[in-house]
Amino acid sequence: MKSSRVPAAAVLAAGAVLALSGPAFAHVSVQPGDAPKGGFATLAFKVPNERDNASTTQVEVNFPTDQPLSSVMPQDVPGWTVTVEKSKLAKPLTVHGKQIDEAVTKVTWSGGKIEPGKFQQFPVSVGKLPDNADRMVFKAIQTYDNNEVVRWIEEPKAGAPEPQTPAPVLELTAAKAAGAHHDDAKKPADSGHTAEDGHTEAASGTTSDTTARVLGVTGIVIGVAGVAFGVTGRRRTS
């Protein structure tokens, strides 16, 4: 009896782990998860269908009003209708010397269908990203054809467990320096020789000199031996 209880307990424990960890991989997210501050980026909101008996028919993404973007351009997704909503800004933005008094606050995709076991990506070109913040939070609302609505609006907190319905978060990274890609141009032109090559050439020269000296000494010894042999031969003849 004891031997049969252990495997059963292990199976139950594994099932519980899978049940708890499953939803963590199925929430609405933004990809890539990071982008440089102050720049432009193409983001894709990835929406998986979590239900086995219903399809997703509408996705709504809300843009933070305290971090307005001067440009938001959604890409067409076959089978879906996209609606862009703008709102007046309390403080106008200045972009390329021009003031902008409204910004996109919501983008909605509808009319399509994400079937069970599938996902869909909704690309958006955005900018200019904030240069005075470390991340942007996009609250999303997912609607199913059985009228169920899932609100992905909980903001993740550092050091705290992941919320049950976390909002998509875009991390903002430090912008790259303008001359970061020109470091190689500042380096001296490569002559085709390295320090190691110099040592190799020096070593080759030393080896050649040594070889020449050995051959020279060997020639002298052979010459002396030849003279001595000749003298000995003459003495024997006499």
C-alpha positions in Angstrom: 0.0 0.0 0.0 2.8 2.4 0.9 4.6 1.9 -2.4 1.4 2.8 -4.4 0.8 6.0 -2.4 4.1 7.6 -3.2 3.6 7.6 -7.0 0.0 8.8 -6.6 1.1 11.7 -4.4 3.8 12.6 -6.9 1.3 12.7 -9.8 -1.0 14.9 -7.8 1.8 17.3 -6.9 2.9 17.5 -10.5 -0.6 18.2 -11.6 -0.9 21.0 -9.1 2.3 22.6 -10.3 1.2 22.5 -13.9 -2.2 23.9 -13.0 -0.6 26.8 -11.1 2.1 27.5 -13.6 -0.1 27.2 -16.7 -1.8 30.6 -16.6 1.5 32.4 -16.2 2.4 31.5 -19.8 -1.0 32.5 -21.2 -1.4 36.2 -20.4 -1.5 39.1 -22.9 2.1 40.4 -23.4 4.0 43.0 -25.4 7.0 41.8 -27.5 9.8 42.6 -27.5 9.7 43.3 -23.8 12.1 46.2 -23.9 12.9 49.2 -26.2 15.4 52.2 -26.0 14.2 55.4 -24.3 13.4 58.3 -26.6 13.2 56.2 -29.7 10.7 54.5 -32.0 9.8 50.8 -31.9 7.6 48.3 -33.4 5.7 46.4 -30.7 3.4 43.4 -31.0 0.7 42.6 -28.5 0.6 38.8 -28.2 -2.9 37.5 -27.3 -3.4 33.8 -26.5 -6.8 32.2 -26.3 -7.1 30.7 -22.8 -10.5 29.1 -23.1 -11.2 25.6 -24.5 -14.9 26.4 -25.4 -14.7 30.0 -26.6 -12.9 32.2 -29.1 -11.4 35.7 -28.6 -13.3 38.2 -30.7 -12.0 41.6 -29.5 -8.8 42.9 -28.0 -8.5 46.4 -26.5 -5.1 48.0 -25.6 -5.1 51.2 -23.6 -2.1 53.5 -23.8 -0.9 55.4 -20.7 -2.3 58.9 -20.7 0.6 60.2 -18.5 3.1 59.0 -21.1 1.5 60.2 -24.4 3.0 59.1 -27.7 3.2 61.4 -30.7 2.9 58.5 -33.1 0.9 55.2 -32.9 0.3 53.3 -36.2 -1.3 49.9 -36.0 -0.5 47.3 -38.7 -3.4 45.7 -40.5 -4.2 42.2 -39.3 -6.1 40.0 -41.8 -9.7 39.4 -40.6 -9.6 42.1 -38.0 -10.9 45.7 -37.9 -8.8 48.2 -36.1 -10.1 51.3 -34.4 -7.8 54.1 -33.0 -9.1 56.5 -30.4 -7.4 59.8 -29.5 -7.8 62.1 -26.6 -6.9 65.8 -25.9 -3.7 66.3 -24.0 -3.6 68.5 -20.9 -0.1 69.4 -21.9 0.7 69.5 -25.6 3.7 67.7 -27.0 6.4 69.4 -29.0 7.7 67.1 -31.8 10.1 68.4 -34.5 9.1 72.0 -33.5 5.4 71.2 -33.9 2.9 71.1 -31.1 0.6 68.1 -30.8 -2.5 68.5 -28.6 -3.9 65.0 -28.8 -2.5 61.5 -28.6 -3.7 57.9 -29.1 -5.2 56.5 -25.9 -6.8 53.3 -27.1 -6.5 50.8 -30.0 -9.1 48.1 -30.5 -9.1 45.1 -32.8 -12.4 43.4 -33.4 -14.3 41.2 -35.9 -11.7 38.5 -36.0 -11.4 35.3 -34.1 -8.6 33.6 -32.0 -9.7 30.0 -31.6 -8.9 27.8 -28.6 -5.3 26.7 -28.5 -4.1 29.5 -30.8 -2.8 33.1 -30.4 -2.6 36.3 -32.5 -0.1 39.1 -32.6 -1.2 42.7 -33.2 1.7 44.9 -34.3 1.9 48.6 -33.6 4.6 51.2 -34.6 5.1 53.7 -31.7 7.2 56.7 -30.7 8.6 58.7 -29.5 9.1 56.6 -26.4 9.5 58.4 -23.0 13.1 59.3 -22.1 12.3 60.0 -18.4 10.7 56.7 -17.4 11.8 53.1 -17.0 8.7 51.4 -18.3 5.3 51.7 -19.9 2.2 49.8 -18.8 -0.5 48.9 -21.4 -3.7 47.8 -19.9 -5.5 45.3 -22.1 -9.1 43.9 -22.2 -9.8 40.6 -23.9 -13.4 39.6 -24.9 -14.6 36.1 -25.8 -17.6 35.2 -28.0 -19.4 33.9 -24.9 -19.4 37.4 -23.5 -16.7 36.7 -21.0 -14.3 39.6 -20.5 -10.8 39.3 -19.0 -9.1 42.5 -17.9 -5.3 42.4 -18.1 -4.9 45.6 -16.0 -2.9 44.6 -12.9 0.5 46.4 -12.8 3.3 44.0 -11.8 5.3 45.2 -8.7 9.1 44.6 -8.3 9.7 41.9 -5.7 6.1 40.8 -5.5 4.5 37.7 -7.0 3.1 38.1 -10.5 -0.6 39.2 -10.5 -3.3 36.9 -11.7 -4.1 39.1 -14.7 -0.9 41.2 -15.3 -0.9 44.1 -17.7 1.6 44.1 -20.6 4.7 46.0 -19.6 7.4 47.5 -21.9 10.7 48.0 -20.1 12.6 51.2 -21.3 16.3 50.8 -21.6 19.1 53.4 -21.9 19.5 54.8 -25.4 22.7 53.8 -27.2 25.4 56.5 -27.6 25.6 58.1 -31.1 29.2 57.0 -31.6 28.8 53.5 -30.2 28.8 52.0 -33.7 31.9 54.0 -34.8 34.4 52.7 -32.4 36.0 50.5 -35.0 36.5 53.5 -37.3 38.6 55.2 -34.7 41.1 52.4 -34.5 44.3 52.6 -36.6 44.1 50.9 -39.9 45.2 47.3 -39.7 48.5 46.8 -41.5 48.0 43.1 -41.7 50.7 42.5 -39.0 50.1 41.9 -35.3 52.5 42.1 -32.4 52.7 38.3 -32.7 53.7 38.6 -36.3 56.5 40.9 -35.3 57.8 38.4 -32.8 57.5 35.7 -35.4 59.5 37.7 -38.0 62.2 38.5 -35.4 62.3 34.9 -34.4 62.6 33.9 -38.0 65.5 36.3 -38.5 67.3 35.0 -35.4 66.9 31.5 -36.6 68.3 32.3 -40.0 71.3 34.0 -38.5 72.0 31.1 -36.2 71.7 28.6 -39.1 74.1 30.7 -41.2 76.6 30.8 -38.4 76.4 27.0 -37.9 76.9 26.4 -41.5 79.8 28.7 -41.6 81.5 27.1 -38.7 80.8 23.6 -40.1 82.4 24.7 -43.4 85.5 25.9 -41.7 85.9 22.7 -39.7 85.5 20.7 -42.9 88.1 22.8 -44.6 90.6 22.4 -41.8 90.0 18.7 -41.8 90.6 18.6 -45.5 93.9 20.4 -45.2 95.0 18.2 -42.4 94.1 15.1 -44.4 96.1 16.4 -47.4 99.2 17.0 -45.3 99.0 13.6 -43.8 98.7 12.0 -47.2 101.8 13.8 -48.4 103.8 12.7 -45.5 102.9 9.1 -46.1 103.8 9.4 -49.7 107.2 10.8 -48.8 
